[in-house]
Amino acid sequence: MYMNDKTIVRRATAADTSALIRLRLDYLTEQGELSPADVQQLRQYFAKHIAQGACIAVLAEVKGEVAGVALLAISEKPANPAFITGVTGTLLNVLTYPAHRGQGIATQVLTRMMDEARAAGVSRIDLSATAAGKTLYKKLGFDESAHTTMGLQL
């Protein structure tokens, strides 16, 4: 657990599922509303994947109140030079609530997340950066991929 005089940064547990769902919903607010079925999927996802270690969540709390979060979805692929262990992580849902921005909380959460990822054998973390987060990610050592991110909605 990382801690200074007012911020605690810790790995989330299954007991934090309700907070993680609220944080995920807050993060997704700008992208549209989720249905009750979507919320149920989040509850099942966090309960299953946090327990299995396939999802790591790191929370920052200020005076007992959640101030920020980051999620890492872990997967295993055939190894290659970019991810020697074959274990990769996709960084999702990096969020600091507006009242806590500019205080280094995202840096603390991401630093803890990188430590947790190393401990889990992750050899590469990928993310889709927003313009607002790009400077922070670069400062922490993330580089821009030579590959274009593409997707297919099924």
Buried (B, 14 or more C-beta within 10 A) or exposed (E): EBEEEEBBBBBBEEEBBEBBBBBBBBBBEEEEEBEEEBBEEBBEBBEEBBEEEBBBBBBBBBEEEBBBBBBBBBEEEEEEEEBEEBBBBBBBBBBBBEEBEEBBBBBBBBBBBBEBBEEBEBBBBEBEBEEEBEEBBEEBEBEEEEEEEEEEEE
